[in-house]
Amino acid sequence: MSAAPEPNGFTVLIPARLASTRLPDKPLADIAGLPMVVRVARQAQLSGARLCVVAADDVRIVEACEAHGVKAILTRTDHPSGSDRLAEACAVLDLPDDEVVVNVQGDEPLIDPGLINAVAAQLQARTDCVMSTAAHAIDQMADFLNPNVVKVVLDRQQTALYFSRAPIPWRRDGTAADGTPALPSPAPLRHVGLYAYRVGFLKRFPSLEPAPLETTESLEQLRVLWHGERIAVHLSAAAPGAGVDTPQDLDRVRRLLSQG
């Protein structure tokens, strides 16, 4: 797997929305003495980003960030997606169209700063692409078959051909020589939901017509491919740390970070 070049300055934006069905007030959840969104921002600040900003939908998130020295801005409450919130943040911050912005989710307190760097560098090196993201090899059949594990297939330049919840690519016979289920070779790739954008594209993304494929798969990134744009993919050696979606996830991360 190829290593990405060093990034040359970029901005990290962290969309943070207070409402969460499974974990109310998730961005403010305490993890070893800090709100979760602050922990995410501090991890992102360890990357090569020249600027790290939380784009919040509630003043309580802004106040929590500012209390811990994290820059935050208040955005509208009615955005249908994180991409729309990021587009507003780019306008508020007056970022130039050629700036690279990395979208780090506000529920990823274990995010690897090196992965943020790599995704930013991947896009900076690929002037033919409007976005970049990451993937890693799948080594378990259960993950390959799991529709909640999003797969991606690439061309020879590590550009995304397609993202799917289906097991792709599929071996024609689907089995090894002894008849047992077998993963394809080379290994299939699991998509990691970390994205970098060029600001000019991010500003116009919300106005693009949703794609039928996007609706079918419930994968927003397919809108980009459907409109003929290209997404570069950084191949990482390992899976990133898991995010926080449920109270059980929160307990696990609390235990892990309290030990550190």
Disulfide bonds with the S-S distance in Angstrom:
none
